[in-house]
Amino acid sequence: MTLEEYISYHSTPENGALEAITRDTYVHILNPHMLSGHVQGRALSMFSHMIKPKRILELGTFTGYSALCLAEGLAKGGRLVTIEHNDELEDTIRRNLSRSPLGEKIELIIGDACSIINSQLSILNYQFDLVFIDADKREYCAYLEAVYPLVPVGGFILADNTLWDGHIIDPAYDRDKQTLGLRAFNDQLKKDDRFEQVILPLRDGLTIIRKVR
């Protein structure tokens, strides 16, 4: 048994809906490794339960797995808004969200995350207690600035893939645009006194960010 298998075995199992999404994603969807997966999904659920958010914003839905995990911790009457750029995934996402009663608490929007935030969510004056960033790695700095006004002081932002399978410190990836985007994001957070943050070596790197001003 590997250490990863040990961690998975001793973590709370995913429910039937999430198991079905995992199975179907690996059978039918290109790049299934983009799925959050069992252990990270349980971590997202745990963070959400601890924060008890009234509203959650997710940037990057893929096949809906992480949205359902985050929705588990919503406060009573809470809502989750999730934005996915790839319109070819829309039918798959809606089908997967319908596998769980939590899907009724989730609003899916198809389109560019920054444009939607600026044109819809900002105008509605939405505030989100928890934001999960897991979209185009080249745009992480732009996402951070876009969501900043939507998060109250004391609110949380989670950013996925911030270690990028170790590429973040590998000179072989010095010209890779996604790696450069993530490096810029990590460096920006390091010097930005609006936030406190810690990178967890969970799966591909998960940064927990708290807005302090």
N, C-alpha and C positions, 0 to 999 in steps of 0.2 A: 504494500500500500504506500503510495506517495504521500508527501505532506499535504498536497492539495486535496487528494482523495480523503485523507484523514479529517481535514477541516470540513469538507463537504458532508462527510458521514456524521460528524458530531454537531452539525448545524441543523436547525429546524427544517424539515423537508418542505419543498415547494408544494403548493396545492395542485389539484388536478388540472385546473385551468392553465396554470403556469407550465405544468409538465406538457400539456398539449401544445402550447405555444412553442415551447422549446423544440419539441419533436417536429412540428410542422415547419418551423423556421429552418431547421437543419436539413429537412427533406426538400423544401421548395424554394428557399430564398438564397440568393447569391450573398456571399460573405456572411454566413451565419454566426461567425465569431463576434460580430458586432453586438449580438444579444448580451444583455447584462449577465444573465446566468444565475444559477442557484445561490451561490454564496454572496455575490454582490447584491442580488435581489433581496436577500434576507437582511443585508446591511442597510439598504435603502429603506426597507420597511421599518427597521428598527429606528433609524434616524427620524423617520416620519412620525412614528409613535412617540418618540421622545419630545419632538417639537410640537406635535398636535396642531398642525397648520390648518388655518381656515381656508387658505388658498395656496395651491402649488402651481408653479409654472415649469414646464419641461420643454427644453429645446432639443429636439432630436428624439423621435419616437421609435424609429425602426419598425418593429412588429408589435409594439404595445406592451412588452413584458415589463419594462421598468415603470411605465405609467401605472400599471395595476399594482406593482409592489409599493410604490409611493402612496397610492390612494388608500392603502390599508390603514395608514395612520391619520387620515383626515379627521378633523374635528367634526362633530355633528353638524350636518348641513353644509359641509365643506365641498369645494369643487377643485378639480385639477384641469388646467388648460395645457394641452400639449401641442407642439408645432412640429410638423414634419415637412421637409422640403421636397422629398421624392413623392410625386403624385402617383407613381406606379404602385406604391405600397398602400394607398388609401383603402382599397377594398380589404386587403389582408388585415390592416390595423383594425378597421371597424368590426370585422368578423372576430378577431381575437378579443377585442374589448367586450364584445357581446357574450363571451364565454363566462364572464363573471358578473355578479350583481354590481360590483364596483364600477363596471363600465358605464353605468348610468350617471356616475359622478364625474365623468371625464368628457371634456369637450375637445375634439380634434379639429385643428386648423391646418390646412395644407398651404404651404407657401414659404417665403423667405422669412426667417425668424426676426431679423432686425427691422424689416419693413413692416411686419405685422405688429411688432411691439410699438413702433413709432406711429403707425397709422390707426391702430385699433385699441390696443391695451392702454396706451398712455392717455388717449382721448377719453377712455372710460374711467380713467383715474383708478385703475385696479392696483391693489397692493397685494404682494405675495409674501407669505411668511417663509416660504421655502422655494428655491429655484434649483433645478437640476440642469446643468449644461452638458450636453452630449451630442453636439452637432458638428459642423465643419470645423476641424481643428485649426484651420487657417484664420478663423474668424473669432476665436475665443476672446481676444482683447475687445473686439467690437461688441460681442455679446455682453461682456461684463459692464461696459459703459451703458449699454441699452437697458439692462435690467436694474442698474443701480438706483434710479429714481423710483422703481416699483417695489423695492425692498425696504421695509421700515428698519430703523436702527434696532439692532438686536436680532434681525432676521438672518437667515442662513442661505448660502449658495453652495451647492455641491458641483464640482467640476470633474468629469470623468476623463480617463486616459492621460493624465498629466505626467506619467512616467513613460508612456508610449513604448511599452515593451523594451525599456532600456535605451531606446534610441535617443532619448532626451540628453544623454551624456556621451553618445557615441559619435566621434568625429566623422564616421562614414556617412552620417546623415546630415552633414552641415549644409547641404544644398536642397534637402527635402523640405518642401513648403509646409507640410503639415507639422513636421518636427520643429521647424523654425517658428511656426505659429504658437505651438505649445511652449517653447522656450521663452518667447516674448511674453506670453501670458504669465508664466511662473515668475519671470523677472519683474514684470509689472506689479504683481501682488507683493513681491518681496519689498518693494520700495513704497508701496501705497499705504499711507497711514489711515485710510478710510476703512481698512479691513484688518482682521486677524485671521490667520490661516495655518493649517497644518496639512501636509501631504501624507496620506496613508498608503503603504505599499500593498493595497488591496487590488488583486487582479492586475489591472494595467495602470494603477495609480489613481487614487481618488482624493481630491483636495476638498477639505471642509473649510468654508469661509464664513466668518461672521462679520456683518456690517456693524462698525462701531461708531461711525459718524457720517 
